Amino acid sequence: MTQAKTRVITAHVPIPLAKKVDEIASHLERSRGWIMKQALSAWVEQEEERSRLTQEALADVDAGRIIEHRAVSAWAESLSTDSPLPVPRK
């Protein structure tokens, strides 16, 4: 079985955060490195999704698929009334 190539990345983290990582590693009976790989992988995935959604939103704006700010504000203000407005749609 071939093993994926790896590279060591170091980072200085606050001691309380390092202690929490150690506690989680101990609790899960995993290595500190495993915990860090999981956390970093989740963060990278989250940032990639954020970027994808941003590009999608910008494409909607470019295509004119927007809802006017006034409509959203009126809807939001109506939520605390006895007769809220329907959700604005484009």
Helices and strands as residue ranges (DSSP letters): H 15-28, H 32-62, H 69-78
